[in-house]
């Protein structure tokens, strides 16, 4: 019976929609900007706008002339502030940093930030009632363009803090609560290909992530150039790759290749898949080639430099390596070209509405190679069962002034211990905090078949566990839970608004035999049932 549970749960969930809320049609695909309308610039970027770019939407190379349009950075005017969706609040958490880049949160909640150009790793602790840090220290200094930060081993009690220098990986002894390194750096990987620090002289950032089982260390290394052929340019050796090592720096191999610049790495905490946020090539026009966010296939080839998604040859290297053409992997989510997608993170907090649990947030640093600026925002990628549909959403905007001047450029994103989203900004030398202050779903009293169950856990932990159970049961084979999802799927986006808790329970227990959908088995545990119902009830169609 245990092996049948995923199938039975899926069929019961299908009845939940088909048998009860059939009058509620799925979200219209017109809510998602598609085709030419999916391409954007800063004037069109607004919180809540959904976009989906596909390979079929890509223009021909040089459809528009290549441009160099670097941002004009100005101080933030007093009346300029970031925009977010209703219910969200944006606050200035910290100022006066030295070009803050990547940010990662330690298990105890301390926030570690790479001040790359100064060679420092800074740490902030806590959030006061006024939304400011309680304490700040420099954890380590004297590093060589540090960027990636990772704690090892995974879990509540790491012993090391790893740092990705531009030409090496080092680690420091670490215990929860350390705000200064207790010992010197130990070199783990001494010979990463080094890069410069500006356009044309190499991508210099090196991010680090560990597999969930702790056996693999992934290191991203961007290309040395925009489009140089590695066949004739030895400086591209072991670049535009994601490299794999053991945590002690041994057993080197190339995990995936043809990835021009995977600035941000993250491992999906539910599926264990490695994901990356990638900057693609320049100088082919305003809307070519898209940046992207994607899960990374082991051994996968993503095209650079000879091809780009869809098996398209780059015209500057036309005819080279035809044997690779059919191996080019199309990424999961294509993002407006030249947005400069940097750090990404999975939302595991308990403050935002439950629909965000497990979704991706990413920082778009902003274009320099487009006639009308694009990027300069935080975007959100909704996931279903750990998979992306290709849709992404403008989440936080406002870094560009009405005259096109730029006061802020987001780089890093991380989820604070309280569930708020922290954003580093290397133009205003600040850290921003996005919190949710809107109305939150309250669990209803349970009765009937749930009356004998143990009291439900706290709302958000139950919702998170319920989503994991929902995904594991493969309910997403039939259903979408996001507004603007696949119109061919049966929408559960507002089931929590349409049905009470008891109606959801009764539906799951009742089944619909005439539709081939049996009742959920009585053997389901109280905990699993409570969690599943909490998750379904949280879907409010927001």
LOVEXLUM-517124 format. One line per 3 residues: their letters; for each residue x, y, z of C-alpha. Coordinates in Angstrom, 2 decimals, always signed. Layout:
# residues N
a = X Y Z | ...
END
This chain:
# residues 542
xxx = +0.00 +0.00 +0.00 | +2.84 +2.39 +0.77 | +4.11 +2.19 -2.82
xxx = +0.63 +3.18 -4.10 | +0.43 +6.33 -2.01 | +1.88 +8.75 -4.62
xxx = -0.57 +7.52 -7.27 | -3.56 +7.65 -4.93 | -2.63 +11.11 -3.68
xxx = -2.32 +12.35 -7.24 | -5.73 +10.96 -8.20 | -7.35 +12.35 -5.08
xxx = -5.86 +15.77 -5.77 | -7.18 +15.59 -9.35 | -10.68 +15.09 -7.94
xxx = -10.12 +18.05 -5.68 | -10.15 +20.30 -8.72 | -12.11 +18.42 -11.34
xxx = -14.94 +17.43 -8.98 | -15.30 +20.55 -6.85 | -13.86 +23.70 -8.39
xxx = -14.43 +22.94 -12.04 | -16.03 +26.38 -12.46 | -12.68 +27.99 -11.74
xxx = -10.81 +28.06 -15.05 | -7.01 +27.86 -15.09 | -5.06 +31.10 -15.13
xxx = -5.01 +32.55 -18.62 | -1.74 +32.31 -20.48 | -2.27 +35.97 -21.44
xxx = -1.18 +36.83 -17.93 | +2.34 +35.79 -18.92 | +4.21 +38.05 -21.34
xxx = +5.27 +35.81 -24.23 | +6.73 +36.12 -27.71 | +8.23 +39.52 -28.54
xxx = +6.34 +40.98 -25.58 | +8.42 +38.91 -23.17 | +11.54 +40.94 -23.96
xxx = +11.81 +43.95 -21.74 | +13.67 +47.01 -20.55 | +13.76 +48.80 -17.23
xxx = +10.67 +50.90 -18.00 | +8.58 +47.75 -18.46 | +9.85 +45.93 -15.37
xxx = +7.21 +46.06 -12.65 | +6.67 +43.79 -9.64 | +4.31 +40.97 -10.51
xxx = +4.87 +40.97 -14.28 | +5.34 +37.41 -15.56 | +7.50 +36.63 -18.57
xxx = +8.40 +33.59 -20.61 | +11.04 +33.65 -23.35 | +11.46 +30.58 -25.54
xxx = +14.00 +29.55 -28.17 | +11.36 +30.23 -30.83 | +11.23 +33.89 -29.72
xxx = +14.91 +34.60 -30.30 | +15.74 +37.11 -33.04 | +18.42 +36.56 -35.64
xxx = +21.95 +37.66 -34.74 | +22.54 +41.37 -35.38 | +18.81 +42.09 -35.71
xxx = +19.86 +45.24 -33.86 | +23.31 +46.73 -33.77 | +25.56 +45.86 -30.83
xxx = +25.97 +48.73 -28.39 | +28.02 +49.64 -25.36 | +25.70 +51.37 -22.91
xxx = +27.30 +51.17 -19.48 | +25.17 +52.49 -16.61 | +25.72 +56.00 -15.32
xxx = +25.88 +55.46 -11.55 | +24.53 +58.25 -9.37 | +23.84 +58.52 -5.62
xxx = +20.38 +57.37 -4.63 | +18.06 +60.40 -4.42 | +16.17 +60.77 -1.15
xxx = +12.85 +60.09 -2.90 | +14.05 +56.96 -4.73 | +13.04 +53.62 -3.24
xxx = +12.59 +50.05 -4.37 | +9.19 +48.74 -5.45 | +7.76 +45.38 -4.45
xxx = +4.42 +43.59 -4.59 | +1.62 +44.59 -2.21 | +2.21 +43.10 +1.23
xxx = +5.98 +43.29 +0.92 | +8.13 +45.93 +2.57 | +11.61 +47.02 +1.47
xxx = +14.00 +48.46 +4.07 | +17.60 +49.63 +4.00 | +19.42 +47.16 +6.24
xxx = +23.04 +48.37 +6.03 | +25.07 +51.05 +4.24 | +28.70 +52.02 +3.84
xxx = +29.97 +48.68 +2.57 | +32.80 +48.29 +0.05 | +31.04 +47.01 -3.08
xxx = +29.20 +44.10 -1.45 | +28.79 +41.07 -3.68 | +27.64 +37.55 -2.77
xxx = +25.79 +36.95 +0.52 | +25.27 +33.65 +2.35 | +23.55 +32.95 +5.66
xxx = +25.14 +30.72 +8.31 | +23.04 +28.14 +10.16 | +22.85 +30.43 +13.20
xxx = +21.55 +33.30 +11.06 | +24.74 +35.38 +10.70 | +25.02 +36.93 +7.23
xxx = +28.39 +36.66 +5.45 | +29.09 +39.09 +2.61 | +31.99 +39.17 +0.16
xxx = +33.43 +42.67 -0.17 | +35.37 +41.37 -3.12 | +37.46 +44.30 -4.26
xxx = +38.66 +45.01 -0.73 | +39.52 +41.35 -0.17 | +37.24 +41.01 +2.87
xxx = +34.48 +38.74 +4.13 | +32.14 +40.77 +6.36 | +29.58 +39.32 +8.72
xxx = +26.40 +40.91 +10.06 | +24.43 +39.57 +13.00 | +20.79 +40.07 +13.81
xxx = +18.08 +42.51 +12.84 | +17.02 +45.23 +15.26 | +13.46 +46.52 +15.61
xxx = +14.51 +49.28 +13.22 | +15.64 +46.73 +10.64 | +19.38 +47.32 +11.13
xxx = +22.26 +44.97 +12.00 | +22.89 +44.32 +15.67 | +26.59 +43.73 +15.08
xxx = +29.16 +43.79 +12.27 | +32.69 +42.38 +11.99 | +35.22 +41.53 +9.30
xxx = +35.57 +37.76 +9.42 | +38.63 +37.53 +7.14 | +40.72 +39.89 +5.02
xxx = +43.61 +39.83 +2.58 | +41.78 +37.57 +0.11 | +42.08 +37.72 -3.68
xxx = +38.75 +38.90 -5.11 | +36.69 +36.64 -2.84 | +33.17 +35.86 -4.02
xxx = +31.76 +32.41 -3.28 | +31.01 +31.52 +0.35 | +29.87 +28.11 +1.59
xxx = +29.58 +26.34 +4.93 | +30.72 +22.74 +5.34 | +29.54 +20.22 +6.28
xxx = +25.91 +20.99 +5.53 | +23.57 +21.07 +8.48 | +23.37 +22.95 +11.77
xxx = +27.01 +22.56 +12.83 | +29.50 +23.39 +10.06 | +33.23 +23.20 +10.82
xxx = +34.54 +25.15 +7.84 | +33.77 +28.29 +5.90 | +34.89 +27.96 +2.27
xxx = +35.72 +31.02 +0.14 | +36.14 +31.18 -3.62 | +39.01 +33.50 -4.50
xxx = +39.38 +34.29 -8.18 | +42.31 +31.85 -8.45 | +41.83 +29.43 -5.56
xxx = +39.46 +27.91 -3.03 | +40.40 +28.34 +0.62 | +38.68 +27.47 +3.88
xxx = +38.71 +28.81 +7.42 | +37.93 +26.93 +10.64 | +34.40 +27.87 +11.62
xxx = +31.96 +27.22 +14.43 | +28.49 +28.71 +14.77 | +28.75 +32.23 +16.14
xxx = +32.28 +32.95 +14.91 | +32.44 +36.51 +13.62 | +36.20 +36.41 +13.13
xxx = +38.20 +33.55 +11.70 | +39.75 +31.48 +14.47 | +42.63 +30.32 +12.28
xxx = +44.42 +31.07 +9.02 | +43.07 +30.17 +5.59 | +43.84 +26.66 +4.35
xxx = +44.20 +26.27 +0.60 | +41.91 +23.59 -0.79 | +42.23 +24.22 -4.55
xxx = +45.40 +26.16 -5.36 | +45.13 +26.49 -9.11 | +41.79 +27.80 -10.36
xxx = +42.09 +29.72 -13.64 | +42.31 +33.36 -12.56 | +40.37 +36.16 -14.18
xxx = +40.47 +39.93 -14.40 | +37.97 +42.31 -12.90 | +36.42 +44.16 -15.80
xxx = +34.91 +43.58 -19.22 | +37.26 +41.99 -21.73 | +39.82 +40.66 -19.25
xxx = +38.03 +37.72 -17.76 | +35.12 +36.78 -15.53 | +36.60 +36.70 -12.06
xxx = +33.84 +35.43 -9.73 | +34.09 +31.88 -8.34 | +31.05 +30.51 -6.54
xxx = +31.00 +27.32 -4.42 | +28.25 +24.84 -3.58 | +28.23 +21.38 -1.98
xxx = +26.08 +18.41 -2.93 | +23.47 +17.48 -0.33 | +25.39 +14.31 +0.59
xxx = +28.53 +16.39 +1.19 | +30.73 +14.38 -1.19 | +31.05 +16.92 -4.01
xxx = +32.21 +20.52 -4.14 | +31.14 +22.48 -7.21 | +33.10 +25.55 -8.33
xxx = +32.01 +27.86 -11.14 | +34.64 +29.41 -13.41 | +33.53 +31.90 -16.07
xxx = +35.16 +32.38 -19.46 | +38.18 +34.60 -19.98 | +36.49 +36.32 -22.91
xxx = +33.21 +37.06 -24.59 | +33.57 +34.57 -27.44 | +37.19 +33.38 -27.84
xxx = +37.54 +29.87 -29.27 | +39.16 +27.57 -26.68 | +40.73 +25.64 -29.56
xxx = +43.00 +28.59 -30.25 | +42.99 +30.46 -26.93 | +44.72 +28.51 -24.15
xxx = +43.53 +31.02 -21.54 | +40.08 +29.40 -21.86 | +41.33 +26.06 -20.50
xxx = +38.99 +24.85 -17.72 | +36.92 +28.01 -18.03 | +33.25 +28.45 -18.91
xxx = +32.83 +25.31 -16.83 | +31.47 +24.10 -13.55 | +34.25 +22.12 -11.91
xxx = +33.84 +19.32 -9.40 | +36.14 +18.35 -6.52 | +35.84 +16.53 -3.25
xxx = +35.53 +18.89 -0.26 | +39.29 +18.52 +0.31 | +40.07 +19.57 -3.27
xxx = +40.78 +16.16 -4.82 | +39.36 +14.15 -7.75 | +39.03 +17.11 -10.10
xxx = +36.75 +16.77 -13.11 | +34.55 +18.96 -15.30 | +30.95 +18.56 -14.13
xxx = +29.38 +20.58 -16.97 | +30.76 +22.79 -19.73 | +29.94 +25.43 -22.31
xxx = +28.51 +27.67 -19.56 | +29.90 +31.13 -20.26 | +29.71 +32.51 -16.74
xxx = +27.80 +30.70 -13.99 | +28.05 +33.48 -11.43 | +25.66 +31.94 -8.91
xxx = +25.41 +28.29 -7.85 | +22.79 +26.71 -5.60 | +21.67 +23.18 -4.82
xxx = +17.93 +22.60 -4.66 | +17.37 +21.56 -1.03 | +14.48 +19.26 -2.04
xxx = +15.73 +17.53 -5.20 | +19.48 +17.85 -4.70 | +19.95 +19.17 -8.23
xxx = +22.65 +21.74 -8.91 | +21.35 +25.01 -10.40 | +23.17 +27.99 -11.85
xxx = +22.51 +31.61 -12.73 | +24.39 +32.35 -15.96 | +25.59 +35.38 -17.95
xxx = +25.56 +34.66 -21.66 | +27.55 +36.35 -24.47 | +27.35 +39.91 -25.78
xxx = +27.46 +41.88 -29.02 | +24.82 +39.98 -31.04 | +22.04 +42.53 -30.51
xxx = +19.65 +43.86 -27.89 | +17.72 +40.63 -27.44 | +20.37 +37.99 -28.00
xxx = +21.63 +35.83 -26.26 | +19.38 +35.32 -23.19 | +20.95 +34.95 -19.78
xxx = +19.49 +31.98 -17.96 | +18.74 +30.12 -14.75 | +18.77 +26.35 -15.03
xxx = +19.41 +23.06 -13.33 | +22.76 +21.70 -14.46 | +22.97 +18.27 -16.02
xxx = +26.02 +16.26 -15.13 | +28.24 +16.12 -18.22 | +25.96 +18.62 -19.97
xxx = +27.08 +20.98 -22.74 | +25.37 +24.39 -22.81 | +26.83 +25.73 -26.04
xxx = +29.47 +28.35 -25.35 | +31.29 +29.54 -27.39 | +30.31 +27.79 -30.63
xxx = +26.56 +27.57 -30.03 | +23.75 +29.00 -27.96 | +20.43 +27.50 -26.87
xxx = +18.46 +25.74 -29.57 | +21.60 +24.55 -31.33 | +22.17 +27.95 -32.95
xxx = +25.69 +28.54 -34.19 | +27.28 +31.77 -33.04 | +27.96 +33.54 -36.36
xxx = +31.43 +34.49 -35.18 | +32.36 +30.79 -34.99 | +30.10 +29.45 -37.72
xxx = +30.81 +25.87 -38.75 | +33.03 +24.97 -35.82 | +32.42 +21.69 -33.95
xxx = +29.37 +20.40 -35.81 | +29.56 +17.24 -33.69 | +28.41 +19.29 -30.68
xxx = +25.37 +20.91 -32.30 | +22.87 +18.30 -31.17 | +24.32 +18.16 -27.67
xxx = +23.46 +21.76 -26.77 | +21.10 +21.83 -23.78 | +18.37 +24.46 -23.69
xxx = +18.27 +26.01 -20.20 | +15.15 +25.92 -18.02 | +14.47 +29.66 -17.81
xxx = +15.61 +32.16 -20.44 | +15.98 +35.68 -19.04 | +16.05 +39.01 -20.84
xxx = +19.44 +39.15 -22.60 | +22.16 +41.23 -20.96 | +20.39 +41.34 -17.58
xxx = +23.57 +39.96 -15.94 | +22.01 +37.32 -13.69 | +24.20 +36.92 -10.60
xxx = +23.48 +35.17 -7.29 | +20.43 +32.92 -6.91 | +18.86 +31.21 -3.91
xxx = +15.98 +28.87 -3.09 | +13.40 +30.24 -0.69 | +13.30 +28.07 +2.43
xxx = +11.94 +30.68 +4.81 | +8.64 +30.84 +6.67 | +7.81 +34.54 +6.35
xxx = +6.66 +34.96 +2.74 | +3.34 +33.49 +1.58 | +3.56 +29.74 +1.17
xxx = +3.45 +29.86 -2.62 | +7.08 +31.05 -2.57 | +8.40 +28.04 -0.66
xxx = +10.96 +26.27 -2.82 | +10.97 +28.97 -5.51 | +14.08 +30.77 -6.78
xxx = +15.08 +34.39 -6.27 | +17.89 +35.87 -8.36 | +19.68 +39.21 -8.64
xxx = +19.90 +40.83 -12.07 | +22.86 +43.22 -11.97 | +21.82 +45.08 -15.11
xxx = +22.88 +45.50 -18.71 | +25.77 +47.35 -20.34 | +25.23 +45.88 -23.84
xxx = +21.65 +46.95 -24.65 | +20.32 +50.23 -26.02 | +17.62 +50.43 -23.33
xxx = +18.70 +49.14 -19.96 | +17.37 +45.84 -18.65 | +17.90 +43.85 -15.51
xxx = +18.49 +45.98 -12.41 | +15.93 +43.94 -10.48 | +15.26 +40.91 -8.31
xxx = +13.31 +38.24 -10.11 | +11.48 +35.14 -8.93 | +11.30 +31.78 -10.71
xxx = +8.33 +29.61 -9.63 | +9.05 +25.88 -9.44 | +6.67 +22.95 -9.68
xxx = +7.95 +19.67 -8.26 | +11.44 +21.16 -8.48 | +11.01 +22.00 -12.17
xxx = +10.73 +25.39 -13.88 | +8.14 +26.07 -16.59 | +10.25 +28.82 -18.17
xxx = +8.22 +31.58 -16.51 | +9.84 +34.21 -14.32 | +8.44 +37.20 -12.46
xxx = +9.71 +40.71 -11.83 | +9.80 +40.83 -8.03 | +11.68 +43.95 -6.85
xxx = +12.40 +46.86 -9.21 | +13.28 +50.56 -8.96 | +17.08 +50.67 -9.17
xxx = +16.91 +52.94 -12.25 | +15.75 +56.57 -12.21 | +13.27 +58.04 -14.73
xxx = +16.11 +59.61 -16.72 | +17.86 +56.23 -17.07 | +20.53 +56.91 -14.47
xxx = +21.28 +53.99 -12.16 | +21.60 +54.25 -8.40 | +21.61 +50.56 -7.47
xxx = +22.79 +47.24 -8.90 | +21.72 +44.06 -7.08 | +24.30 +41.29 -6.80
xxx = +23.51 +38.88 -3.97 | +20.32 +37.35 -2.57 | +19.92 +35.22 +0.54
xxx = +17.13 +34.22 +2.89 | +17.64 +35.52 +6.42 | +16.83 +33.38 +9.43
xxx = +13.54 +35.24 +9.93 | +12.50 +34.48 +6.33 | +13.11 +37.93 +4.89
xxx = +15.10 +38.28 +1.65 | +18.44 +40.07 +1.87 | +19.83 +41.81 -1.22
xxx = +23.32 +43.23 -1.70 | +23.78 +46.26 -3.94 | +27.29 +47.16 -5.11
xxx = +26.33 +50.52 -6.64 | +24.90 +52.12 -3.50 | +27.15 +49.93 -1.26
xxx = +24.12 +48.76 +0.65 | +22.18 +45.74 +1.83 | +18.41 +45.76 +1.42
xxx = +15.85 +43.69 +3.31 | +12.56 +42.56 +1.77 | +10.02 +41.37 +4.33
xxx = +6.40 +40.32 +4.14 | +3.97 +42.32 +6.25 | +0.70 +41.47 +4.50
xxx = -2.14 +39.29 +5.69 | -1.12 +35.72 +6.39 | -3.25 +32.62 +6.16
xxx = -4.44 +31.35 +9.52 | -5.19 +27.62 +9.95 | -8.83 +26.84 +10.61
xxx = -9.96 +24.59 +13.39 | -10.07 +21.00 +12.24 | -12.90 +18.57 +12.84
xxx = -14.40 +15.40 +11.46 | -11.76 +12.94 +10.31 | -8.98 +15.26 +11.49
xxx = -10.40 +15.55 +14.98 | -8.45 +12.55 +16.23 | -5.23 +13.66 +14.59
xxx = -2.41 +15.24 +16.51 | -2.53 +19.04 +16.62 | -1.09 +20.46 +13.38
xxx = +2.45 +21.86 +13.54 | +3.06 +25.58 +13.17 | +1.50 +26.86 +10.00
xxx = +4.56 +27.52 +7.86 | +6.46 +24.37 +8.77 | +3.31 +22.35 +7.99
xxx = +2.90 +24.12 +4.65 | +6.52 +23.48 +3.73 | +6.26 +19.80 +4.65
xxx = +2.95 +19.57 +2.80 | +4.50 +21.01 -0.35 | +7.29 +18.45 -0.16
xxx = +4.68 +15.69 +0.21 | +2.63 +17.13 -2.66 | +5.72 +17.18 -4.91
xxx = +6.82 +13.69 -3.89 | +3.34 +12.39 -4.72 | +3.84 +13.73 -8.26
xxx = +0.68 +15.83 -8.05 | +2.35 +18.29 -10.39 | +1.92 +15.80 -13.20
xxx = -1.67 +17.08 -13.42 | -1.74 +20.37 -11.53 | -0.21 +23.81 -11.49
xxx = -0.28 +25.80 -8.24 | +0.86 +29.18 -9.56 | -1.13 +31.95 -11.18
xxx = -0.14 +32.14 -14.81 | +0.98 +28.52 -14.92 | +0.61 +26.11 -17.80
xxx = -2.98 +26.53 -19.08 | -3.03 +22.85 -20.07 | -2.70 +21.85 -16.43
xxx = -5.54 +21.77 -13.88 | -5.09 +24.82 -11.68 | -4.95 +24.58 -7.89
xxx = -3.86 +28.21 -7.63 | -6.85 +29.28 -5.52 | -8.07 +26.06 -3.94
xxx = -7.48 +27.55 -0.49 | -9.86 +30.40 -1.31 | -12.52 +28.13 -2.79
xxx = -12.66 +25.41 -0.15 | -12.55 +25.35 +3.62 | -10.12 +23.13 +5.44
xxx = -12.87 +20.61 +6.13 | -13.99 +20.58 +2.48 | -10.43 +19.78 +1.42
xxx = -10.26 +16.96 +3.97 | -13.64 +15.58 +2.92 | -12.65 +15.69 -0.74
xxx = -9.41 +13.84 -0.12 | -11.21 +11.19 +1.92 | -14.29 +10.91 -0.30
xxx = -12.75 +10.22 -3.68 | -14.68 +10.05 -6.97 | -14.84 +6.45 -8.14
xxx = -16.82 +7.32 -11.29 | -13.83 +9.38 -12.42 | -11.36 +6.64 -11.54
xxx = -10.18 +8.56 -8.49 | -10.30 +6.50 -5.33 | -10.37 +7.95 -1.86
xxx = -7.12 +8.65 -0.13 | -6.22 +5.57 +1.97 | -7.19 +5.56 +5.62
xxx = -3.62 +4.51 +6.40 | -2.23 +7.98 +5.65 | -0.60 +9.33 +8.79
xxx = -2.18 +12.22 +10.65 | +0.99 +14.24 +10.21 | +1.11 +13.74 +6.44
xxx = -2.57 +14.54 +6.10 | -2.34 +17.68 +8.22 | +0.65 +18.88 +6.22
xxx = -0.94 +18.15 +2.86 | -4.15 +19.94 +3.82 | -2.20 +22.92 +5.20
xxx = -0.37 +23.27 +1.91 | -3.52 +23.02 -0.22 | -5.30 +25.50 +2.02
xxx = -2.43 +27.96 +1.61 | -2.98 +28.21 -2.15 | -4.92 +31.46 -2.42
xx = -4.29 +32.42 -6.04 | -2.10 +35.40 -5.15
END
